[in-house]
Amino acid sequence: MRPSRVLVVLALVLALPACTKKAPNADAEMVRARARLATLAQATAANSYYAAYTFVQQPSKATGLIRIRQLPPQYRIDVVSKTSSAIFFSLTTGTVSCSQKGKQRSCFLVARPGEEVPALFDPGVQRLFRDAVEDLAAHPDDYLVVRADPTPTATPSATPSTASATVPAGECFAVVRASGAPPASERGGFEDGTYCFAEQGVATAISVASGTLTLTTLGAPPPKSAFVPPARVVRLPDLTPTPKPTKKPTPKPTPS
């Protein structure tokens, strides 16, 4: 079943009047779906893994490769193109953004722990892989959830030596933020759509309005060295520095 069709089914289920015989069953199924989604999301948020995904951006249809390395509480996201790559490190010491083009590498500390990442250095995809997953695990009752068709087990045509021979199957859920729940801007970057997770603790697919992510490779937990930036980290200067107050001159006494 396509994600858009799943969301239509979800809307029809929610539109059932409370007096019908199907409503109690629909409510019970919603409770079970929420509980299962929360369990899988929690396992994914706490898991250590390496994973690679194909990414299709909407509406441009642009494609790319995204690599995730997670060793909680730290994680790393590589966005790879044909000529360059951008690396986003979320470390205990702060957020580091790096770019690589050929042999040229540069890294900047763009936020200290707890600070917002400037939009210029925000890849956005971490809001689906981390923020949304953590919120689904912690606040499942804030979402309307219906089970969707699972993603199948797949065998990649080629994998790194550290990768598993197969991509695990995933359980999928059509998820919509419930009315009255805190807005996404207050708790991460959740988008309505279809979220799929494997029992092993990894997202197998995410399909939202901004694009789709599909797991192609699952590997072993990354070493700590994977979280060392590839170049000297330079602290990002203030983008909008606060001007220093101008010292007013002391007025001279008026002669009497």
C-alpha positions as CSV (number, residue, x, y, z in Angstrom):
1,M,0.0,0.0,0.0
2,R,1.4,3.4,-1.0
3,P,2.0,6.0,1.9
4,S,-0.6,8.4,0.4
5,R,-3.2,5.6,0.3
6,V,-2.3,4.6,3.9
7,L,-2.9,8.2,5.1
8,V,-6.3,8.1,3.4
9,V,-7.2,4.9,5.3
10,L,-6.0,6.6,8.5
11,A,-8.3,9.6,7.9
12,L,-11.3,7.3,7.2
13,V,-10.6,5.3,10.4
14,L,-10.5,8.5,12.5
15,A,-13.7,9.8,10.9
16,L,-15.8,6.9,12.2
17,P,-18.4,8.1,14.7
18,A,-17.9,6.9,18.2
19,C,-21.3,5.2,18.3
20,T,-20.5,2.7,15.5
21,K,-19.5,-0.9,16.4
22,K,-16.1,-0.4,14.7
23,A,-14.9,2.5,16.8
24,P,-13.8,0.4,19.8
25,N,-11.9,-2.0,17.6
26,A,-10.3,1.0,15.8
27,D,-9.3,2.6,19.1
28,A,-7.8,-0.7,20.4
29,E,-5.8,-1.1,17.2
30,M,-4.6,2.4,17.5
31,V,-3.4,1.7,21.1
32,R,-1.5,-1.4,19.9
33,A,0.0,0.4,16.9
34,R,1.2,3.3,19.1
35,A,2.8,0.9,21.6
36,R,4.6,-1.1,19.0
37,L,5.8,2.0,17.2
38,A,7.1,3.5,20.5
39,T,9.0,0.2,21.2
40,L,10.7,0.2,17.8
41,A,11.5,3.9,17.9
42,Q,13.0,3.6,21.3
43,A,15.2,0.7,20.2
44,T,16.3,2.7,17.2
45,A,17.1,5.8,19.3
46,A,19.3,3.8,21.7
47,N,21.0,1.5,19.1
48,S,24.6,1.8,17.8
49,Y,24.9,1.1,14.1
50,Y,26.2,2.2,10.7
51,A,23.6,2.5,7.9
52,A,23.4,3.9,4.4
53,Y,20.3,5.2,2.7
54,T,19.2,6.4,-0.7
55,F,17.5,9.8,-0.5
56,V,15.0,11.2,-3.0
57,Q,14.1,14.8,-2.4
58,Q,10.7,16.2,-3.2
59,P,9.5,17.9,-5.3
60,S,12.8,18.2,-7.2
61,K,13.3,14.4,-7.5
62,A,17.0,15.0,-6.7
63,T,18.7,11.8,-5.3
64,G,21.6,11.3,-3.0
65,L,23.3,9.0,-0.5
66,I,23.1,9.5,3.2
67,R,25.3,7.6,5.8
68,I,24.3,7.4,9.4
69,R,26.8,6.4,12.2
70,Q,25.2,6.3,15.6
71,L,26.9,5.7,19.0
72,P,24.5,7.3,21.5
73,P,24.5,10.0,22.6
74,Q,26.7,10.9,19.6
75,Y,25.9,10.5,15.9
76,R,27.2,11.5,12.5
77,I,25.4,12.1,9.2
78,D,27.3,12.1,5.9
79,V,25.4,13.6,2.9
80,V,27.3,12.5,-0.2
81,S,27.2,13.8,-3.7
82,K,29.3,13.0,-6.8
83,T,31.8,15.8,-6.2
84,S,31.6,16.6,-2.5
85,S,30.3,15.5,0.9
86,A,28.9,17.3,4.0
87,I,29.4,15.8,7.4
88,F,27.2,16.7,10.5
89,F,28.6,15.6,13.9
90,S,26.5,15.7,17.0
91,L,29.0,15.3,19.8
92,T,29.1,15.6,23.5
93,T,31.3,18.7,23.0
94,G,28.9,20.4,20.5
95,T,27.8,20.3,16.9
96,V,30.4,20.3,14.2
97,S,29.8,20.8,10.5
98,C,32.4,19.7,7.9
99,S,32.7,19.8,4.2
100,Q,34.9,17.8,1.9
101,K,35.7,18.4,-1.8
102,G,38.6,16.5,-3.1
103,K,41.5,16.9,-0.7
104,Q,40.1,20.2,0.7
105,R,38.5,19.8,4.1
106,S,37.1,22.3,6.6
107,C,35.2,21.9,9.9
108,F,33.4,24.4,12.1
109,L,32.0,24.2,15.6
110,V,28.5,25.6,14.8
111,A,26.8,25.1,18.2
112,R,27.7,24.3,21.7
113,P,25.7,21.6,23.6
114,G,22.1,22.7,23.9
115,E,22.3,25.5,21.3
116,E,20.4,25.7,18.1
117,V,22.3,24.9,14.9
118,P,22.3,27.9,12.4
119,A,20.1,27.2,9.4
120,L,23.2,27.5,7.1
121,F,24.7,24.4,8.7
122,D,21.6,22.5,9.4
123,P,21.2,19.4,7.0
124,G,17.7,18.8,8.2
125,V,17.7,15.0,7.8
126,Q,18.8,14.5,11.4
127,R,15.4,15.8,12.4
128,L,13.8,12.7,11.0
129,F,16.5,10.2,12.1
130,R,16.9,11.6,15.6
131,D,14.4,14.2,16.7
132,A,11.3,12.6,15.2
133,V,12.4,9.0,16.3
134,E,13.0,10.2,19.9
135,D,9.7,12.0,20.0
136,L,7.8,8.9,18.7
137,A,9.4,6.8,21.4
138,A,8.7,9.3,24.2
139,H,5.3,10.7,23.3
140,P,3.4,8.1,21.2
141,D,0.0,9.4,22.4
142,D,0.7,12.6,20.5
143,Y,0.3,10.7,17.2
144,L,-2.5,9.0,15.3
145,V,-1.0,5.7,14.1
146,V,-2.2,3.0,11.7
147,R,-0.1,0.0,10.6
148,A,1.0,0.0,6.9
149,D,2.6,-2.6,4.6
150,P,6.0,-3.7,5.9
151,T,9.3,-3.2,4.0
152,P,10.7,-6.5,2.8
153,T,14.1,-8.1,3.6
154,A,16.6,-7.3,0.9
155,T,20.0,-8.5,-0.2
156,P,22.3,-5.7,-1.4
157,S,24.2,-6.3,-4.6
158,A,27.4,-5.2,-2.9
159,T,28.2,-4.3,0.7
160,P,31.3,-3.2,2.7
161,S,33.1,-5.9,4.7
162,T,31.6,-4.5,7.9
163,A,28.0,-4.6,6.6
164,S,25.3,-7.2,7.0
165,A,24.5,-9.5,4.1
166,T,20.9,-8.5,4.1
167,V,18.8,-5.4,4.9
168,P,16.2,-6.4,7.6
169,A,12.5,-6.2,7.1
170,G,10.7,-3.3,8.7
171,E,7.4,-2.7,10.4
172,C,5.7,0.4,8.9
173,F,3.2,2.9,10.4
174,A,1.3,5.8,8.9
175,V,1.8,8.5,11.5
176,V,0.0,11.9,11.8
177,R,0.5,14.4,14.6
178,A,-2.8,14.5,16.6
179,S,-4.7,17.8,16.9
180,G,-3.9,19.4,20.2
181,A,-0.4,17.9,20.4
182,P,2.5,20.3,20.8
183,P,3.6,21.6,17.3
184,A,6.6,20.0,15.6
185,S,8.6,23.2,16.1
186,E,8.6,22.6,19.8
187,R,9.8,19.0,19.7
188,G,12.0,18.3,16.8
189,G,11.3,18.1,13.1
190,F,8.6,15.4,12.8
191,E,6.7,15.3,9.5
192,D,3.5,13.4,8.9
193,G,4.1,10.3,6.8
194,T,5.1,6.7,6.9
195,Y,7.9,5.5,9.3
196,C,9.4,1.9,9.1
197,F,11.6,0.3,11.7
198,A,13.3,-3.1,12.0
199,E,13.4,-5.2,15.1
200,Q,17.2,-4.7,15.2
201,G,16.7,-1.0,16.0
202,V,17.1,0.9,12.7
203,A,14.8,2.8,10.4
204,T,14.3,0.9,7.1
205,A,12.3,3.6,5.3
206,I,10.9,7.0,5.9
207,S,8.5,8.6,3.5
208,V,7.3,12.2,4.1
209,A,6.4,15.2,2.0
210,S,10.0,16.5,1.8
211,G,11.3,13.2,0.5
212,T,11.9,9.4,1.0
213,L,14.7,7.5,2.7
214,T,15.4,3.8,1.9
215,L,17.8,1.7,3.8
216,T,20.4,0.0,1.5
217,T,23.2,-1.1,3.9
218,L,23.3,-2.0,7.6
219,G,26.6,-2.4,9.3
220,A,28.3,-3.0,12.6
221,P,28.5,-0.3,15.3
222,P,31.0,2.4,14.4
223,P,34.3,2.8,16.2
224,K,34.9,5.9,18.3
225,S,37.3,7.2,15.7
226,A,34.4,7.7,13.3
227,F,33.4,10.7,15.5
228,V,36.7,12.5,15.1
229,P,36.2,15.4,12.5
230,P,38.5,15.1,9.5
231,A,40.1,18.5,9.9
232,R,40.9,21.0,12.7
233,V,37.7,22.4,14.1
234,V,37.4,26.1,13.9
235,R,34.9,27.9,16.2
236,L,32.3,29.6,14.1
237,P,32.2,33.3,14.6
238,D,29.0,34.9,15.7
239,L,26.8,35.3,12.6
240,T,24.9,38.3,14.1
241,P,27.3,39.8,16.7
242,T,25.7,42.1,19.3
243,P,27.0,45.6,18.8
244,K,28.9,47.0,21.8
245,P,27.2,49.9,23.5
246,T,28.6,53.2,22.7
247,K,30.0,55.0,25.8
248,K,28.4,58.4,26.1
249,P,30.9,61.3,26.8
250,T,30.6,62.9,30.3
251,P,29.0,66.3,29.9
252,K,31.2,69.2,30.8
253,P,30.0,71.4,33.6
254,T,28.3,74.6,32.4
255,P,30.1,77.7,33.7
256,S,27.9,79.8,36.0
